[in-house]
Amino acid sequence: MARELLRRLRSWEGLLFVLLLVVLAYNIARVPNFLTVTNQVNLFQLGIEKAIVVLVMTFVIISGEIDLSVASMMGLSAATAAYLFQSGVPMVVAILVALAVGAGFGLINGYFVAVVGLSSLAVTLAGYVGFRGLARLLVQDNSVGGFPEWFTDLGQKGLVGPLTLSILLFFILAIIGTIVLHFSGLGRLTYVIGNSAAVARYSGVSVVRTRLIIFTMSGFISALAGVLMAARLGAVRASTAEGFELDIITVVLLGGVSIFGGVGSMIGVLLSTYLVLNLRNGLVIAGVTGNTQTGIIGLLLILSVLVPNLANQAREWWRRRQADANARAPAEPVVEPTRSQAASG
């Protein structure tokens, strides 16, 4: 039991857990009643849309791809819903169209990556620019609000105690995401493709279909997060969710997911999500400004990429050194039996 606990603490998730305890200790010492339910709900509420997109970004990066367009899709879906409502379309219909736009553009991203064979970095970078441009065409530089009260209540009032719809959806999606990633065929294919798409293809795995599913999921969940953000803020601008992709990718990589794909766990990502939320809260408590916070998050992004790679290189170096040492070790001398021993034998 103790050996298993030690092994887990030496893992990346164990390191995240220790860091989380340190940050929590700081926040608890500085803020009275920090661990109360109300305070924790407020903590989640400020970054809940990012946390929702983090779940689907985990699938994208483990599959060996990247989606830089998620934040722009959040802005586009929010702008779509706001534009349609402003044009007289019922809010429910506007929301459904916004979600369909997200799924549709996600499928288009997946088509260019999986079928055409373009780099996901290039494809989603185009989406990063294009989706934001479409949002600006829809709402210009205006702030569109005046949504129905029931819609804003979904983002601002608790449905179960203090828990809003966004927080409830996050926990539901976190459970579903964990089950799908670690205990389903889609999850296994995600890891296989992330390790080597070529090997997966030769093994009969439908790489194209899996990538189409993952990118469609990414577009849909991003659109859902954008609609939820519109409900929480009560107004939409073309710049809604601008810059969120940095935090989202940072949380995923900090959770132990390899930028090269094939490695990572949802548990690590959930730990890093809570860690970053508490870290931002601690920085606010310490009086750190928004720009400095962004710089620290950027530094985390760099470290989350470098540290696992350096650790792997160090392990590989140590393994080679041990192998060389074993190869150079002199063989044990063979002792020939004496004549008397041979005779007695």
Buried (B, 14 or more C-beta within 10 A) or exposed (E): EEEEEEEEEEBBBBBBBEBBEEBBEBBEEEBEEBEEEEBBBEBBBEBBBBBBBBBBBBBBBBBBBBBBBBBBBBBBBBBBBBBBBBEEBEBEEBBBBBBBBBBBBBBBBBBBBBEEEBEBEEBBBBBBEBBBEBBBEBBEEBBBBEBEEEBBBBBBEBEEEBBBBBBBBBEEBBEEBBEBBEEEEBBEBBBBBBBBBEEBBEEEBBBBEBBBBBBBBBBBBBBBBBBBBBBBBBBBBBBBBBEBBBBBBBBBBBBBBBBEBBBBBBBBBBBBBBBBBBBBBBBBBEEBEEEEBEEBBEEBBEBBBEBBEEEEEEEEEEEEEEEEEEEEEEEEEEEEEEEEEEEEE
